[in-house]
Amino acid sequence: MTEITPRVCIDGREVDFLKGTYANPGNLSAATISFDLSISEGVTKKLWNKEVTFYLSQNDTVPIFRGWIKRTKKSLEKLDVLVEDAVGYMIKG
């Protein structure tokens, strides 16, 4: 049985994330991804409105999700990142 190892890229550069979730409620609702970055990985970058792609496996060449960073929240141990797809930008503005 092959192991599925998802990957997240911010502006085309793969980042190591701690954990993450993907939600696609359907209809006219935005698909979202939220993931946690280590403080050392995320604090030194300007992340707002950067493009994020999510691949289900290391071997995938086409992402199953493409969106833009909507919100970041820093805590002592990690940086929480929320990403919405284009529908989120069209509906919510």
Buried (B, 14 or more C-beta within 10 A) or exposed (E): EEEEEBBBBBEEEEBEBEEBEBEEEEEEEBBBBBBBBBEEBBEEBEBEEBEBBBBBEEEBEEBBBBBBBBEBEEEEEBBBBBBBBEBBBEEEE
